[in-house]
């Protein structure tokens, strides 16, 4: 099994570079890589025992594959497959599929890392691959957004690397487990890097502009899986090191409130989805034991929403309500929105139910309020009027429909994981949450027009916010 794991990790990079030698097979190679990850992820979820690989014993370089890894790997496989299907009939070059394969492989590597130095290498590769995909259109706007993302990412990883070296200095190992004996500054620096990379709280306000301005398939990859590479190590550390979880729960609750506040007031579809991603990452952080399944349900729903939002006639909710949306497209949007909102019969219901069960009283109250806010935000999609008249472009996009079918099927099939969540109490609570959210939407937010402040999204302020978050982290670690 160790050989299989190492081969599986290396294969996306090998196939990615092979695309240059056989460019006519670019789509097939990329799809094969995603399919093998799908098989590997399912095997990891069902495996009775985790796999631990010690690569460099003296440095604590370790790979760990367990059910937590499996859920994140499965998310990466399904989202990548959907993106490849979506782009199948497009004119994307071999370079695009090479970067998709490399990004896919490096994301998988993060999901099995159990040490800080190999995680650093994987995150840096992700940063470069994501930058190349963001700038793929080669427009002035895309290049600026890509450079902005790269600068923020590299600054965050510089803090992270210093923290990783301090862990090694204190424990003579890069293993995650060494975080328990690491000095205060090491924990604060590592967490700052990962919180920024994962789009958590105010240090993640780079995310809305980056995801909203990227091409549709790139936005789906970024929100579906890439941001989770910053969250996964935090979850893994919380499960391995005692005392980390309370700090993460505070950040998780704060980022959930911040993200949903922006999502409720946002009038642009893609920016609203990006703000919602910030909020949903908070749900992943507050309950590390339920993080894997929640990441899966969010990744499937959010990537499908980005793919569909990129094909709507407008990005403005008011314009969409006036022009209406083709009924099959509206149905797909509604299913994904209902899943994120926690509607029964979809995987998001089980994910939210299991997450809330892991929380203390005050945390459950805060996250239940955020769940109502999520219902308010996604009511803007659900209550767009449908129409039976298709846009001419829809009939020519077979790849779009195949991608959406795959992702929505996953949301329905994944219900089997937490079938025990379907109790009368849980069903009533979920329906009351949705009903409250929709009622508030119609009474207070349907026609509310507020211009959200963009001050903290500016590049110079993002770096300043990192300094503030670092100070807060020092205080929290000391406390």
C-alpha positions in Angstrom: 0.0 0.0 0.0 2.9 2.3 0.6 4.1 1.9 -3.0 0.6 2.6 -4.3 0.4 5.8 -2.2 3.7 7.1 -3.4 2.9 6.2 -7.1 -0.5 7.9 -6.7 1.1 11.1 -5.4 3.7 11.2 -8.2 1.3 10.3 -11.0 -0.4 13.7 -11.5 2.9 15.5 -11.9 4.1 12.8 -14.4 0.9 13.0 -16.4 0.9 16.7 -16.2 4.3 17.0 -17.9 3.4 14.1 -20.3 0.6 16.3 -21.6 3.2 18.5 -23.3 4.6 15.4 -25.2 1.1 14.2 -26.2 -1.1 17.4 -26.2 -3.9 15.6 -28.1 -4.5 13.5 -25.0 -4.5 16.4 -22.5 -8.1 15.9 -21.5 -7.9 12.2 -21.2 -4.7 12.3 -19.1 -6.2 14.9 -16.7 -9.4 12.9 -16.4 -7.5 9.7 -15.7 -5.6 11.4 -12.8 -8.9 12.6 -11.3 -10.5 9.2 -11.6 -7.6 7.5 -9.8 -7.9 10.0 -7.0 -11.6 9.2 -6.8 -10.8 5.5 -6.3 -8.0 6.2 -3.8 -10.2 8.6 -1.8 -13.0 6.1 -1.6 -10.6 3.4 -0.5 -9.1 5.8 2.2 -12.6 6.5 3.6 -13.5 2.8 3.8 -10.1 1.5 5.0 -10.3 0.1 8.6 -6.8 1.5 9.6 -4.9 4.6 8.6 -1.6 4.4 6.6 1.5 6.1 8.0 4.6 6.5 5.9 7.8 7.7 7.5 9.9 9.2 4.7 12.7 10.9 6.6 12.7 9.6 10.2 15.2 12.1 11.5 13.2 15.1 10.4 9.7 13.8 11.1 8.6 13.9 7.5 5.4 11.8 7.5 2.5 11.0 5.3 -0.8 10.0 6.9 -3.8 8.6 5.0 -7.1 8.1 6.9 -10.8 8.7 6.5 -10.3 12.5 7.1 -7.8 12.5 4.2 -10.2 10.4 2.1 -13.0 12.9 2.3 -10.8 15.8 1.2 -9.2 13.6 -1.6 -12.7 12.6 -2.8 -13.7 16.2 -2.9 -10.7 17.1 -5.0 -11.3 14.2 -7.4 -15.0 15.0 -8.0 -14.4 18.8 -8.4 -11.5 18.3 -10.7 -13.4 15.8 -12.8 -16.3 18.2 -13.1 -14.0 21.0 -14.2 -12.4 18.8 -16.9 -15.8 17.8 -18.2 -16.9 21.4 -18.2 -13.9 22.4 -20.2 -14.0 19.4 -22.5 -15.5 21.2 -25.5 -13.6 24.4 -24.9 -10.5 25.6 -26.6 -8.3 25.3 -23.5 -4.7 24.5 -24.4 -2.5 21.7 -23.1 -0.9 24.2 -20.7 -4.3 24.6 -19.0 -4.7 20.9 -18.4 -1.1 20.5 -17.3 -1.7 23.1 -14.6 -5.0 21.4 -13.6 -3.1 18.1 -13.1 -0.3 19.7 -11.2 -2.7 21.6 -9.0 -4.7 18.4 -8.4 -1.6 16.5 -7.4 -0.3 19.1 -5.0 -3.7 19.5 -3.4 -3.8 15.7 -2.8 -0.3 16.0 -1.3 -1.5 18.5 1.3 -4.3 16.2 2.3 -1.9 13.4 3.3 0.9 15.6 4.8 1.5 15.2 8.5 4.6 17.4 8.8 5.3 21.1 8.2 8.1 21.0 5.7 6.4 18.7 3.1 3.2 20.8 3.6 5.2 23.9 2.8 6.5 22.5 -0.5 3.0 21.3 -1.5 1.4 24.7 -0.6 4.0 26.6 -2.6 3.4 24.4 -5.7 -0.3 25.1 -5.3 0.3 28.8 -5.2 2.3 28.8 -8.5 -0.2 26.5 -10.2 -3.2 28.5 -9.0 -1.5 31.7 -10.2 -0.9 30.3 -13.7 -4.6 29.3 -13.9 -5.9 32.6 -12.6 -3.7 34.5 -15.2 -4.5 32.0 -18.0 -6.7 34.5 -20.0 -3.6 36.9 -20.1 -5.8 40.0 -19.7 -4.6 42.9 -17.6 -7.3 42.3 -15.0 -6.5 38.5 -14.7 -2.8 39.2 -14.4 -3.3 41.8 -11.7 -5.7 39.5 -9.7 -3.1 36.6 -10.1 -0.2 38.8 -8.9 -2.2 40.0 -6.0 -3.0 36.4 -5.0 0.6 35.3 -5.4 1.9 38.2 -3.3 -0.6 37.5 -0.5 0.1 33.8 -0.7 3.9 34.2 -0.6 3.8 36.6 2.3 1.6 34.2 4.3 3.9 31.3 3.5 6.9 33.3 4.6 5.4 33.6 8.1 4.5 29.9 8.0 8.0 28.9 7.1 9.6 30.8 10.0 7.1 29.1 12.3 7.9 25.7 10.9 11.6 26.3 11.4 11.0 27.3 15.0 9.1 24.0 15.6 12.1 22.1 14.3 14.4 24.1 16.5 12.3 23.2 19.5 11.6 19.6 18.8 14.1 18.5 16.1 11.2 17.4 14.0 8.8 18.9 11.5 6.0 16.6 12.5 2.6 18.2 13.3 2.7 16.5 16.7 5.7 18.8 17.6 3.3 21.8 17.7 2.4 20.9 21.3 6.0 21.6 22.4 6.6 24.5 20.1 7.1 28.1 21.4 4.3 30.6 21.2 5.7 32.5 18.2 5.9 29.2 16.2 2.2 28.4 16.7 1.1 32.0 15.9 3.2 32.2 12.7 2.1 28.8 11.4 -1.5 29.6 12.1 -1.3 33.0 10.5 0.1 31.4 7.3 -2.6 28.7 7.2 -5.5 31.1 8.1 -4.5 33.4 5.3 -4.0 30.6 2.8 -7.4 29.1 3.7 -9.3 32.4 3.5 -10.1 32.5 7.2 -11.5 35.6 9.0 -10.2 39.0 8.0 -6.9 37.7 6.8 -8.8 35.8 4.1 -10.5 38.9 2.5 -8.3 38.4 -0.5 -10.7 35.6 -1.5 -13.8 37.3 -2.8 -12.0 39.3 -5.5 -9.8 36.5 -6.5 -12.5 33.9 -6.9 -15.0 36.3 -8.5 -12.7 37.6 -11.1 -11.2 34.2 -12.1 -12.5 32.2 -15.1 -15.5 30.0 -14.2 -13.7 26.6 -14.0 -10.8 28.2 -12.0 -13.3 29.8 -9.6 -14.9 26.3 -9.1 -11.5 24.8 -8.3 -10.4 27.6 -6.0 -13.6 27.6 -3.9 -14.2 23.8 -4.2 -10.9 22.5 -3.1 -7.9 24.9 -3.1 -8.9 27.0 -0.1 -9.3 23.8 1.9 -5.5 23.2 1.6 -5.1 25.9 4.3 -7.9 24.5 6.5 -7.0 20.8 6.4 -3.6 21.2 8.3 -5.4 23.2 11.0 -8.0 20.4 11.4 -5.3 17.8 11.4 -3.3 19.7 14.1 -6.4 20.1 16.2 -7.0 16.4 16.1 -3.4 15.6 17.0 -2.5 18.3 19.5 -4.5 19.0 22.6 -5.4 22.6 23.2 -5.6 23.7 19.6 -9.3 23.1 19.0 -10.7 25.9 21.2 -8.6 28.5 19.4 -9.7 27.1 16.0 -13.3 27.2 17.1 -13.1 30.9 17.9 -11.7 31.6 14.5 -14.2 29.3 12.9 -17.2 31.0 14.5 -15.8 34.5 13.7 -15.1 33.7 10.1 -18.5 32.1 9.7 -20.2 35.3 11.0 -18.0 37.6 8.8 -18.5 35.6 5.6 -22.2 35.2 5.9 -22.6 38.9 6.7 -20.9 39.8 3.4 -22.9 37.1 1.5 -26.3 38.3 2.7 -25.6 41.9 1.4 -23.7 41.1 -1.7 -25.5 41.8 -5.0 -23.0 40.1 -7.4 -23.5 36.4 -7.8 -19.8 35.3 -7.9 -18.8 37.6 -5.0 -21.7 36.3 -3.0 -20.5 32.7 -3.6 -16.9 33.7 -2.6 -18.1 35.3 0.6 -20.2 32.3 1.4 -17.0 30.1 1.0 -15.4 32.1 3.8 -18.4 31.4 6.0 -18.6 27.7 5.2 -14.9 27.3 6.0 -15.9 28.4 9.5 -18.2 25.4 9.8 -15.3 23.1 8.9 -13.0 24.6 11.6 -15.5 24.6 14.5 -15.9 20.9 14.5 -12.7 19.1 13.4 -14.2 15.6 13.9 -16.9 16.3 11.3 -14.7 18.4 9.0 -14.1 15.8 6.3 -17.7 15.2 5.4 -18.6 18.9 5.6 -15.7 19.8 3.3 -17.0 17.2 0.8 -20.6 18.5 0.8 -19.4 22.1 0.5 -16.9 21.4 -2.3 -19.6 19.7 -4.4 -22.2 22.3 -3.9 -20.0 25.4 -4.2 -18.1 24.2 -7.3 -21.4 23.4 -9.0 -22.8 26.9 -8.1 -19.7 28.6 -9.6 -20.0 26.6 -12.8 -23.6 27.5 -13.2 -23.2 31.1 -12.1 -20.6 31.6 -14.8 -23.2 30.7 -17.4 -26.0 33.0 -16.2 -26.9 36.0 -18.4 -25.9 38.4 -15.6 -23.9 38.5 -12.4 -26.4 40.9 -10.8 -29.3 39.4 -8.8 -31.7 42.2 -9.7 -31.0 41.6 -13.4 -31.5 37.9 -13.0 -34.8 38.3 -11.3 -35.9 40.5 -14.2 -34.6 38.2 -17.0 -35.3 34.8 -15.3 -33.2 31.7 -15.5 -33.8 28.6 -17.7 -35.6 26.0 -15.6 -33.0 23.1 -15.7 -30.3 25.6 -14.8 -32.5 27.1 -12.0 -33.2 23.5 -10.7 -29.4 22.8 -10.4 -28.8 26.1 -8.7 -31.7 25.5 -6.3 -30.4 21.9 -5.4 -26.9 23.2 -4.6 -28.2 26.2 -2.7 -30.5 24.0 -0.7 -27.7 21.6 0.2 -25.5 24.4 1.5 -28.5 25.7 3.4 -29.0 22.3 5.1 -32.1 21.1 3.4 -33.1 17.4 4.1 -32.5 14.8 1.3 -29.2 16.5 0.4 -25.8 15.9 1.9 -25.6 19.4 3.4 -28.3 18.5 5.9 -26.3 15.6 7.4 -23.1 17.7 7.4 -24.7 20.6 9.3 -26.5 18.3 11.7 -23.3 16.4 12.6 -21.3 19.6 12.9 -23.7 21.3 15.3 -23.8 18.2 17.5 -20.1 18.6 18.2 -20.3 22.1 19.6 -20.8 23.6 23.0 -23.9 25.6 23.8 -22.6 29.0 22.9 -20.9 27.7 19.7 -24.2 26.0 18.6 -26.1 29.2 19.1 -23.7 31.2 17.0 -23.5 28.6 14.2 -27.3 28.2 14.2 -27.6 31.9 13.6 -25.0 31.6 10.8 -27.1 28.8 9.3 -30.1 31.1 9.2 -27.9 33.7 7.5 -26.8 31.1 5.0 -30.5 30.4 4.2 -31.0 34.2 3.7 -28.0 34.5 1.4 -28.9 31.5 -0.8 -32.6 32.5 -1.0 -31.3 35.1 -3.5 -30.5 32.1 -5.8 -33.4 29.9 -4.9 -36.1 32.6 -5.5 -34.9 33.7 -8.9 -37.9 33.1 -11.2 -37.4 30.2 -13.7 -38.4 30.2 -17.3 -39.0 27.5 -19.9 -37.2 29.4 -22.6 -33.6 28.3 -22.8 -30.7 30.6 -23.7 -29.2 29.6 -27.0 -25.8 28.9 -25.4 -27.1 26.3 -23.0 -27.8 23.7 -25.8 -24.2 23.8 -26.9 -22.7 23.1 -23.4 -22.9 19.4 -22.9 -19.8 19.5 -20.7 -21.6 21.9 -18.3 -24.5 19.6 -17.9 -22.3 16.5 -17.3 -20.3 18.4 -14.7 -23.4 19.6 -12.9 -25.0 16.1 -13.0 -21.9 14.6 -11.5 -21.7 17.1 -8.6 -25.4 17.1 -7.8 -25.5 13.2 -7.9 -22.7 13.3 -5.3 -24.8 15.6 -3.1 -27.7 13.1 -3.2 -25.6 9.9 -2.9 -23.6 11.2 0.0 -26.7 11.2 2.2 -26.0 7.6 3.0 -23.0 8.6 5.1 -25.1 10.3 7.9 -28.4 8.6 7.4 -28.8 8.5 11.2 -29.2 12.3 11.1 -32.7 11.9 9.8 -34.6 12.2 13.1 -37.7 14.2 13.7 -35.9 16.7 15.9 -33.2 17.3 13.3 -35.7 17.6 10.4 -37.8 20.1 12.2 -34.8 22.2 13.2 -33.5 22.2 9.6 -36.9 23.2 8.2 -37.3 25.9 10.8 -33.9 27.3 10.1 -34.7 27.5 6.3 -38.1 28.9 7.0 -36.7 31.6 9.3 -34.0 32.5 6.7 -36.5 32.8 3.8 -38.9 34.8 5.9 -36.2 37.3 6.9 -35.0 37.4 3.2 -38.5 38.4 2.0 -39.2 40.9 4.8 -35.8 42.6 5.1 -33.3 41.7 2.4 -35.0 41.0 -0.9 -34.8 44.7 -2.0 -32.1 45.9 0.3 -29.3 47.6 -1.5 -26.2 48.4 0.5 -22.8 49.1 -0.9 -20.3 46.9 1.0 -17.0 48.4 2.0 -14.1 47.1 -0.1 -11.4 48.9 2.1 -10.0 45.7 3.7 -9.8 43.9 0.3 -7.2 46.4 -1.0 -3.7 44.9 -1.2 -2.0 47.3 1.2 -4.7 46.7 3.8 -4.5 42.9 3.5 -0.9 42.9 4.7 -1.8 45.2 7.6 -4.7 42.8 8.6 -2.2 40.0 8.7 -0.2 41.9 11.3 -3.3 42.4 13.4 -4.3 38.7 13.2 -0.7 37.7 14.2 -1.0 39.9 17.3 -4.4 38.3 18.1 -2.8 34.8 17.6 0.0 35.6 20.0 -2.5 36.7 22.6 -4.6 33.6 22.2 -1.7 31.2 22.3 -0.4 32.8 25.5 -3.9 32.7 27.0 
